[in-house]
């Protein structure tokens, strides 16, 4: 049996929809359960999916719930995620975001910023979906949720030795606290924000696994190698930044585990068109999910992906004719 590492990257609400589409497609195509991965690393929206797969809650119902139509889904997601709060912490922002960021401009400028929304809705969503026991505990299998500590300006990997002892729902909320949108999450007197501040994927954390992994699957909503018509100026910049970080992380893993196979699932132009320009827009969740399902039909059947799936997931061999037909349709 192959040892598999699953890395779920950040990407906002449409990034979560991409995760749902990619992981459900992968499960249908190979009969492999993402929740059985030997180690899971989740960042931001990927942290939400990490909690779901480890709690055996990866389903369309977890995304859509009891709603009827895209308008009702967008309203429900907005109600569920965006819970208003009173912004605070201007001094914290100046000390730990603005002033250090002026010396080294970048996304760090926003770290610790006041925001109009709290992450309480996100943690409550996790609790309602996985149950109180799972939300307050931690998965039995190795699971890492990545956040960024404001005061020390460092990456924190919840679920690993030396990190604060928190429940799954709290860790996911901290990892999902996008600067300027959500207030930082206070844990043991320290403030935490979105783990994507340092990297959208954090693949290198897999190296904490005691044994080399045979296969690494990375779902990377914000590391696309394609563009979309009429893209805003910042879209390409963020994707290039995410893709560059991912390349460096995979190189560091390859140096330690040169025999590990790697599959990276990224959004194509059609998915980007459905997901952008605002990946935090609840109205774009369903279009992004449907576009992802369509794109995965051919992506998983690709000549550089399907042979690896067959190698590491033997049930996939039963679907070889499906993959062959899709490749032929692609030309």
Phi, psi and omega per residue, in radians:
X1 nan 2.254 -3.126
X2 -1.243 2.511 3.002
X3 -1.538 2.185 -3.006
X4 -2.107 2.326 2.990
X5 -1.876 2.321 -3.108
X6 -2.054 2.111 -3.131
X7 -1.991 2.155 -3.073
X8 -2.050 1.924 -3.006
X9 -1.522 3.007 -3.129
X10 -1.400 2.858 3.134
X11 2.975 0.291 3.093
X12 1.270 -2.807 -3.109
X13 -1.166 -0.735 3.115
X14 -1.239 -0.463 3.031
X15 -1.147 -0.685 3.067
X16 -1.105 -0.710 3.097
X17 -1.094 -0.668 3.083
X18 -1.103 -0.735 3.088
X19 -1.040 -0.831 3.130
X20 -0.985 -0.876 -3.114
X21 -1.094 -0.748 -3.103
X22 -1.185 -0.795 -3.070
X23 -1.268 -0.679 3.084
X24 -1.139 -0.687 3.098
X25 -1.128 -0.748 3.130
X26 -1.081 -0.725 3.135
X27 -1.158 -0.730 3.138
X28 -1.175 -0.636 -3.072
X29 -1.331 -0.515 -3.005
X30 -2.096 -0.234 -3.032
X31 1.169 0.268 3.079
X32 -1.569 2.358 3.130
X33 -1.606 2.006 3.129
X34 -0.969 -0.485 3.120
X35 -1.183 -0.235 3.137
X36 -1.592 0.065 3.134
X37 -0.972 2.555 -3.128
X38 -1.162 -0.562 3.080
X39 -2.617 2.459 3.110
X40 -2.177 2.303 3.058
X41 -2.065 2.156 -3.120
X42 -2.180 2.372 3.118
X43 -2.229 2.215 3.064
X44 1.005 -2.117 3.114
X45 -1.045 -0.509 3.064
X46 -1.168 -0.456 3.072
X47 -1.185 -0.655 3.083
X48 -1.049 -0.816 -3.135
X49 -1.192 -0.586 3.085
X50 -1.052 -0.743 3.119
X51 -1.110 -0.686 -3.111
X52 -1.222 -0.786 -3.087
X53 -1.192 -0.621 3.136
X54 -1.280 -0.319 3.139
X55 -1.808 0.195 3.138
X56 1.000 0.774 -3.137
X57 -2.151 0.415 3.107
X58 -1.403 1.789 -3.119
X59 -2.741 2.840 3.072
X60 -1.093 -0.602 3.127
X61 -1.041 -0.615 3.138
X62 -1.131 -0.512 3.105
X63 -1.479 -0.841 -2.980
X64 -1.602 -0.680 -3.107
X65 1.197 -2.736 -3.093
X66 -1.659 1.220 -3.136
X67 -2.203 2.886 -3.111
X68 -2.298 1.841 3.076
X69 1.670 2.716 -3.079
X70 -1.121 -0.591 3.128
X71 -1.128 -0.753 3.119
X72 -1.186 -0.616 3.097
X73 -1.121 -0.788 3.136
X74 -1.059 -0.737 3.117
X75 -1.105 -0.750 -3.111
X76 -1.153 -0.736 3.106
X77 -1.109 -0.739 3.127
X78 -1.096 -0.764 3.129
X79 -1.132 -0.656 -3.061
X80 -1.280 -0.658 -2.968
X81 -1.695 -0.761 -2.989
X82 -1.669 1.624 -3.140
X83 -1.867 2.038 -3.033
X84 -1.175 2.575 3.082
X85 -2.532 3.022 3.084
X86 -1.579 2.046 -3.113
X87 -1.037 2.493 3.122
X88 -2.646 2.929 3.016
X89 1.618 0.611 3.109
X90 -1.090 -0.738 3.119
X91 -1.082 -0.728 3.083
X92 -1.026 -0.772 -3.130
X93 -1.097 -0.771 -3.138
X94 -1.082 -0.773 -3.065
X95 -1.224 -0.746 -2.949
X96 -1.880 -0.134 3.137
X97 -2.123 -1.116 -3.015
X98 -1.134 -0.948 -3.060
X99 -1.117 -0.853 3.052
X100 -1.097 -0.592 -3.119
X101 -1.200 -0.500 3.098
X102 -1.166 -0.570 3.104
X103 -1.312 -0.514 -3.128
X104 -2.454 1.421 -3.014
X105 -1.004 2.541 3.131
X106 2.776 -2.834 -3.105
X107 -1.109 -0.359 3.130
X108 -1.065 -0.339 3.096
X109 -1.021 -0.524 -3.067
X110 -1.580 -0.115 -3.050
X111 -1.095 2.263 3.102
X112 1.405 0.171 -3.050
X113 -1.218 2.605 2.965
X114 -1.103 2.709 -3.132
X115 -2.673 2.813 -3.055
X116 -1.499 -0.200 -3.101
X117 -2.105 2.594 2.995
X118 -1.739 2.914 3.089
X119 -1.639 0.204 -3.132
X120 -1.037 -0.637 3.136
X121 -1.131 -0.630 3.126
X122 -1.177 -0.811 -3.135
X123 -1.152 -0.628 3.094
X124 -1.167 -0.639 3.097
X125 -1.080 -0.795 3.097
X126 -1.053 -0.785 -3.118
X127 -1.079 -0.797 -3.130
X128 -1.133 -0.541 -3.057
X129 -1.463 -0.748 -3.036
X130 -1.768 -0.228 -3.124
X131 1.681 2.735 -3.065
X132 -1.088 -0.720 -3.079
X133 -1.079 -0.807 3.135
X134 -1.215 -0.668 -3.106
X135 -1.156 -0.608 -3.114
X136 -1.571 -0.258 -3.140
X137 -1.812 -2.710 3.133
X138 -2.466 2.516 -3.133
X139 -1.004 2.569 3.115
X140 -1.217 -0.566 3.116
X141 -1.494 2.654 -3.090
X142 -0.932 2.109 -3.101
X143 -2.465 2.242 -3.122
X144 -2.119 2.214 3.081
X145 -1.981 2.184 -2.975
X146 -1.769 2.266 3.035
X147 -2.346 -3.118 -3.112
X148 -2.284 2.157 3.138
X149 -1.458 2.185 -3.048
X150 -1.156 -0.857 -3.007
X151 -1.126 -0.751 -3.104
X152 -1.622 -0.125 -3.122
X153 0.920 0.939 -3.125
X154 -2.448 2.716 3.047
X155 -1.265 2.432 3.088
X156 -2.203 2.262 -3.128
X157 -1.869 1.621 3.098
X158 -1.079 2.470 -3.105
X159 1.676 -0.029 3.105
X160 -2.007 2.863 -3.104
X161 -1.059 2.330 3.102
X162 1.614 -0.171 3.122
X163 -1.530 2.787 3.105
X164 -1.000 2.541 -3.139
X165 -1.518 1.732 -3.098
X166 -2.253 2.857 3.045
X167 -1.389 2.890 -3.069
X168 -1.056 -0.761 -3.102
X169 -1.103 -0.693 3.127
X170 -1.171 -0.736 3.127
X171 -1.091 -0.737 3.134
X172 -1.123 -0.737 3.118
X173 -1.058 -0.778 3.122
X174 -1.089 -0.769 -3.127
X175 -1.137 -0.415 -3.052
X176 -1.727 0.048 -3.057
X177 -1.362 1.391 -3.122
X178 -1.082 2.167 3.119
X179 -0.989 2.545 -3.123
X180 1.319 -0.262 3.131
X181 -1.900 -0.850 -3.120
X182 -2.035 2.477 3.031
X183 -1.098 2.516 3.042
X184 -1.014 2.670 3.134
X185 -1.665 2.224 -3.118
X186 -1.568 2.135 3.131
X187 -2.366 2.050 3.110
X188 0.899 0.755 3.065
X189 1.391 0.058 3.126
X190 -2.094 2.663 -3.107
X191 -1.826 2.437 -3.092
X192 -2.242 2.492 3.102
X193 -2.285 -3.080 -3.071
X194 -0.840 2.234 3.108
X195 -1.123 -0.278 3.112
X196 -1.227 -0.106 3.075
X197 -1.023 -0.653 3.137
X198 -1.628 -0.643 3.134
X199 -2.906 2.504 3.095
X200 -1.343 -0.183 -3.044
X201 -2.222 -0.770 3.112
X202 1.021 0.730 -3.119
X203 -1.064 -0.563 -3.061
X204 -1.053 -0.351 3.126
X205 -1.159 -0.294 3.062
X206 -1.059 -0.451 -3.101
X207 -1.140 -0.174 3.028
X208 -1.274 -0.223 3.094
X209 -1.187 2.372 -3.026
X210 -1.189 -0.340 -3.130
X211 -2.164 2.637 3.071
X212 -1.048 2.503 3.097
X213 -1.599 2.475 -3.133
X214 -1.379 -0.611 -3.116
X215 -2.434 2.359 3.069
X216 -2.067 2.143 3.096
X217 -1.935 2.142 -3.133
X218 -2.019 2.157 3.024
X219 -1.827 1.991 -2.932
X220 -2.210 1.490 -3.108
X221 -1.117 -0.460 -3.066
X222 -1.953 0.592 3.100
X223 -2.383 0.689 -3.096
X224 -1.183 2.558 3.067
X225 -1.741 0.026 3.138
X226 -1.967 3.014 3.061
X227 -2.139 -3.091 3.075
X228 -2.390 2.685 3.104
X229 -1.038 2.445 3.071
X230 1.086 0.502 3.120
X231 -1.133 2.498 3.054
X232 -1.229 2.745 -3.030
X233 -1.038 -0.579 -3.045
X234 -1.382 -0.317 -3.083
X235 -1.122 -0.882 3.133
X236 -1.096 -0.657 3.132
X237 -1.088 -0.818 -3.116
X238 -1.157 -0.683 3.113
X239 -1.161 -0.717 3.104
X240 -1.127 -0.687 3.102
X241 -1.096 -0.786 3.133
X242 -1.153 -0.720 -3.136
X243 -1.167 -0.662 3.129
X244 -1.154 -0.770 3.111
X245 -1.092 -0.726 3.136
X246 -1.100 -0.738 3.116
X247 -1.042 -0.779 3.140
X248 -1.131 -0.709 -3.131
X249 -1.150 -0.745 3.125
X250 -1.144 -0.602 3.099
X251 -1.134 -0.701 3.132
X252 -1.175 -0.626 3.083
X253 -1.191 -0.725 -3.121
X254 -1.089 -0.601 3.129
X255 -1.143 -0.568 -3.124
X256 -1.558 -0.702 -3.119
X257 -2.123 1.301 -3.047
X258 -1.154 -0.320 -3.098
X259 -1.580 -0.100 -3.087
X260 -1.248 2.332 3.010
X261 -1.469 2.633 -3.084
X262 -2.322 2.335 2.993
X263 -2.144 2.186 3.090
X264 -1.995 2.154 3.108
X265 -1.836 1.996 -3.095
X266 -2.122 2.717 3.078
X267 -1.256 2.437 3.045
X268 -1.580 -3.060 -3.054
X269 -1.069 -0.644 -3.134
X270 -1.160 -0.710 3.108
X271 -1.172 -0.713 3.110
X272 -1.064 -0.700 3.131
X273 -1.070 -0.660 3.116
X274 -1.339 -0.448 -2.989
X275 -1.656 -0.396 -2.976
X276 -1.974 2.931 0.186
X277 -1.478 -0.196 -3.075
X278 -1.989 1.744 -3.126
X279 -1.229 -0.070 3.102
X280 -1.743 0.183 -3.107
X281 -1.520 2.018 -3.131
X282 -1.051 -0.508 -3.122
X283 -1.168 -0.320 -3.124
X284 -1.589 -0.070 -3.049
X285 -1.119 -0.897 -3.097
X286 -1.157 -0.802 3.061
X287 -1.012 -0.679 3.126
X288 -1.150 -0.708 3.124
X289 -1.095 -0.823 -3.121
X290 -1.157 -0.698 3.100
X291 -1.127 -0.605 3.119
X292 -1.169 -0.744 3.097
X293 -1.008 -0.737 3.140
X294 -1.161 -0.722 -3.094
X295 -1.222 -0.589 -3.095
X296 -1.210 -0.433 3.125
X297 -1.004 -0.708 -3.134
X298 -1.623 -0.571 -3.100
X299 -1.112 -0.805 -3.121
X300 -1.170 -0.478 3.137
X301 -1.472 -0.006 -3.090
X302 -1.072 2.674 -3.069
X303 -1.124 -0.370 3.128
X304 -1.682 -0.061 -3.105
X305 -2.008 -0.894 -3.023
X306 -1.032 -0.723 3.105
X307 -1.025 -0.604 3.105
X308 -1.225 -0.666 3.095
X309 -1.124 -0.700 3.092
X310 -1.115 -0.677 -3.096
X311 -1.155 -0.729 -3.003
X312 -1.707 -0.356 3.115
X313 -2.173 1.537 -3.052
X314 -0.881 -0.617 3.121
X315 -1.040 -0.380 -3.135
X316 -1.089 -0.405 -3.133
X317 -1.092 -0.463 3.123
X318 -1.200 -0.318 -3.095
X319 -1.830 0.318 -3.066
X320 -1.051 -0.691 -3.129
X321 -1.117 -0.622 3.087
X322 -1.074 -0.807 -3.125
X323 -1.161 -0.682 -3.140
X324 -1.110 -0.744 3.125
X325 -1.095 -0.728 -3.141
X326 -1.133 -0.703 3.120
X327 -1.108 -0.675 -3.134
X328 -1.186 -0.618 3.093
X329 -1.153 -0.533 3.127
X330 -1.267 -0.279 3.117
X331 1.497 nan nan
